[in-house]
Structures are given as structure tokens and as C-alpha cells.
């Protein structure tokens, strides 16, 4: 039996930063379960089904990657799928403080489950789903921050979304 990690998140939408963590995580783990958190209290741009579909389109038919949905305690889901670790990406010190608190709570809830942190690649340091959605909603280009298929889905949600970074600058 190989080492399995659960990579949890909202993935609303999945970004190139997420893909970077997944690819680097595959160097450490035999299998990664990309777990989409289903939190009805949070307003999402894409439905859970849309997010699953986007992720499956990106990962293809890999036997080392799986997409799942969960609700409730993450450690319960990790135990249910018989994983060994939780994989998390870190961008900044603000991420670290929050993630450290989550890891400590998860450790308290289930001592058998480890949390493994990977630093986000420097190219994706500023990249997160919330900022991407906000920029896209105002018509800003997010090309290169998300996979092309995800960019197409964002264009469907935000008709003003530009394809490139060429913006008219106001003179003044």
C-alpha cells in the first residue's frame, strides 16, 4: 500500500498554483486525493460538480490522482479514504499562521494523520482563487494564472473578462 495524501481546498477555481502543489506532491506521495470542501455556508462561483469536472479535465485518467468531495471534519475524510497525510500549500506568513493552527487542531483530532506543507513556487506566490475571481469579475486578465480550460469557464461567468494584459491606461 502506497502513501496517500489528501489535498483539501475549495478549488473555486483551481489555479496554476494548485497544479504546482499537486505536481510537486506527486514526488512525495504515491497518490493524491484532491478533496473539494463542500461548505454550504460559503458562496462559491462554481458548483462542486463544476469544480470536479474542471479538475478531472486537468488531471485526466491518472491512477495517482483522484477527485473527491467532502463535508465535515477533514480528518474524518482523511481516515475514511485511508490516507496518511494532509497536503497543504503555503504562500506567505499569513498563510502559515492559519495553516499551523489548522494542522495543530487536526493533529489533536487524529494523531495518526500528518500535515505536510509545500511552499508555493515563487511564480505562484501571489496567486489565489479569491483574487483571481475578483480580478476576473472586473474584467482583468487572469491568463497564465489558471489553466486555459478554467479561463474559458471564468469567461462564461464574467463576460467582461479580458484575454490578455493589454489594458488602456487612463491619461491624467
Secondary structure, DSSP 8 states (H G I E B T S, - for coil): ---EEEEEE--TT--HHHHHHHHHHTTT-SEEEEEEE--TTS--SS-HHHHHHHHHHHHTT-TTEEEEEE-S-HHHHHHHTT-SEEEEEE-SHHHHHHHHHHHHHHHHH-TT-EEEEEE--GGGTT--HHHHHHHHHTT---BTTB-HHHHHHHHHH-TT--SSS-------
